[in-house]
Amino acid sequence: MKALVVEDNVNLANSIAATLIEAAFSINVADDGEKALHMLEQGGYDLVVLDLGLPKLDGISLLRKLRHAQNNIPVLIISARDSLDQRILGLEVGADDYLCKPFSLEEVVARARALVRRAKHFGGETLQCGRLEFLPDAMELRLDGKPLLLHRRELEVMEYLLINQNRLVNKDQIIDRLSSSDEPVSYAAVETYISRIRKKIGYDFGLKTVRGLGYYLAPQDIESNNVKDSAHE
């Protein structure tokens, strides 16, 4: 695994790099945004650990340029900008995770591994389930070829259900799936996401609830009344 640490604080950059090297990453370091962009354009990286307050080209601008060029490398933002607006901006521009300073180096490693593992596992391949298809690179869910408007958390839940179609998934697994995001996730939130997903994909599709156990997605349509009966959990 090869990561680029983009951080202009030399001591912090060296600490992150050393910790990731101990975790079996190969590391390069860039201390300004322009240098980082040039290095990323050469390819070969599995992850970017990105500060926002960078000289020459700030982190948000760098991220925008990456996503505009359709570079989908996982990006973990590390920043002292800890307001909700800043976290939302970073994620909406295209970051995969956002970690506020101060942080533990162990958490950087855990989140870095999770992002790389996810990217390698999915490989950008379209996930198909009957009339549904999910495009990981675009983070887009389609029904009968038409895009559906889902929020990011709903897309993440749907992606996990598609990966595990025909297998029971409980709420704890879904929460663990979403745990790399900065906001905490509750059982009630999972229920809300499932309810919203059902409304958007239609109650006649095979997203089932097994009461007290969890959810699973079947690749075939099922009778709408069966799903409606279980949709109120």
TAZIGI-V993033 format. One record per residue. PHI is phi in radians with two decimals (* if undefined). OMEGA is omega in degrees with one decimal (none if undefined). Layout:
{{PHI,OMEGA} {PHI,OMEGA}}
This chain:
{{*,-177.7} {-2.13,-177.7} {-2.18,173.5} {-1.91,176.5} {-1.67,-177.8} {-1.93,-173.0} {-2.72,-177.5} {-1.56,173.3} {-1.45,-171.4} {-1.05,-177.8} {-1.11,179.9} {-1.18,178.4} {-1.05,179.6} {-1.16,179.3} {-1.16,178.4} {-1.11,-179.3} {-1.05,-178.8} {-1.09,-179.8} {-1.18,178.5} {-1.20,176.5} {-1.10,176.7} {-1.10,179.5} {-1.61,173.4} {1.39,172.0} {-1.56,166.1} {-1.69,-167.4} {-2.17,161.9} {-2.08,-178.7} {-2.19,173.1} {-2.19,-176.1} {-1.83,171.8} {-2.61,-173.5} {-1.17,-179.5} {-1.15,177.8} {-1.07,-179.7} {-1.09,-179.6} {-1.07,178.6} {-1.08,-179.9} {-1.14,-179.2} {-1.22,177.4} {-1.15,177.5} {-1.35,177.0} {1.41,175.3} {1.63,-178.8} {-1.79,176.8} {-1.79,-173.9} {-2.84,170.8} {-2.12,170.6} {-1.79,-163.1} {-2.12,169.1} {-1.42,-179.7} {-1.65,-176.7} {-1.49,-175.3} {-1.89,172.3} {-1.30,175.3} {1.25,177.5} {-2.57,-175.4} {-1.24,-173.1} {-1.09,179.4} {-1.12,178.6} {-1.12,177.1} {-1.06,-179.5} {-1.11,177.6} {-1.03,-179.8} {-1.12,178.1} {-1.06,-176.8} {-1.21,176.4} {-1.10,177.7} {-1.46,179.7} {1.05,172.8} {-1.56,-173.4} {-1.77,178.0} {-1.00,177.5} {-1.06,-178.8} {-2.19,173.9} {-1.86,176.5} {-1.39,170.0} {-2.15,-171.9} {-2.69,172.9} {-1.41,178.4} {-1.40,-169.8} {-1.83,178.1} {-1.26,179.8} {-1.05,-179.7} {-1.04,-179.6} {-1.18,179.5} {-1.15,178.5} {-1.10,179.0} {-1.02,-179.1} {-1.02,-179.3} {-1.24,-179.4} {-1.21,178.3} {-1.20,175.1} {2.44,176.3} {-1.19,178.1} {-1.61,178.9} {-2.79,-175.6} {-2.45,-178.6} {-2.12,-176.5} {-1.54,173.2} {-1.38,-3.2} {-1.35,-178.8} {-2.48,175.0} {-1.57,178.9} {-1.13,177.4} {-1.10,179.1} {-1.23,175.3} {-1.02,179.8} {-1.08,-178.1} {-1.07,-179.0} {-1.23,177.7} {-1.07,179.3} {-1.08,-179.1} {-1.09,-179.4} {-1.18,179.3} {-1.18,179.8} {-1.06,-180.0} {-1.11,-178.4} {-1.09,-178.6} {-1.25,-178.8} {-1.19,-176.2} {-1.42,176.8} {1.04,178.8} {1.28,-176.6} {-1.38,177.5} {-1.15,176.9} {-1.74,-173.6} {-2.07,174.3} {-2.61,-177.2} {1.03,-177.6} {-1.47,179.2} {-1.71,170.1} {-2.50,-178.6} {-2.11,179.5} {-1.83,-175.3} {-1.04,-177.1} {-1.09,-179.2} {-1.65,-173.0} {0.82,-176.7} {-2.35,175.9} {-1.87,-179.9} {-2.16,173.9} {-2.13,-175.4} {0.94,176.8} {1.45,-177.6} {-1.83,-179.4} {-1.10,174.7} {-1.88,-178.9} {-1.56,175.9} {-2.10,174.4} {-1.29,-172.8} {-1.01,-179.1} {-1.09,177.9} {-1.10,177.8} {-1.13,179.9} {-1.14,177.1} {-1.13,-178.5} {-1.12,178.1} {-1.05,-179.6} {-1.15,177.6} {-1.13,179.0} {-1.17,177.8} {-1.08,-176.2} {-1.85,-178.0} {-1.01,-176.0} {1.27,174.8} {-2.16,179.4} {-1.26,178.5} {-2.12,-180.0} {-1.65,-175.6} {-1.14,179.1} {-1.09,178.5} {-1.16,178.5} {-1.16,177.6} {-1.07,177.9} {-1.09,178.7} {-1.09,-176.8} {-1.59,-168.6} {-1.23,177.7} {-1.34,175.8} {-1.28,-172.4} {-1.35,-177.9} {-1.58,177.9} {-1.18,-178.8} {-2.17,-179.7} {-1.89,174.3} {-1.03,-179.6} {-1.08,178.6} {-1.13,178.0} {-1.04,179.2} {-1.04,178.7} {-1.13,178.7} {-1.05,-179.3} {-1.09,179.5} {-1.06,-179.8} {-1.16,179.4} {-1.07,-179.7} {-1.01,-178.9} {-1.11,-174.8} {-1.43,178.5} {-1.58,179.9} {1.73,-176.6} {-1.21,-177.5} {-1.48,178.6} {-1.63,-168.3} {-1.42,171.3} {-1.71,-172.1} {-1.80,170.5} {-1.93,170.7} {-1.82,-169.4} {-0.98,177.9} {1.41,-176.8} {-2.08,-179.7} {2.65,-172.4} {-2.34,166.3} {-2.64,-177.6} {-1.89,178.8} {-1.71,-177.4} {-1.32,178.5} {-2.05,175.7} {-1.21,175.8} {-2.22,-178.5} {-1.08,-174.6} {-1.08,-177.0} {-1.21,177.7} {-1.14,179.7} {-1.23,-179.6} {-1.08,179.8} {-1.08,-176.6} {-1.72,-171.8} {-1.37,-173.7} {-1.62,-179.0} {-1.21,none}}
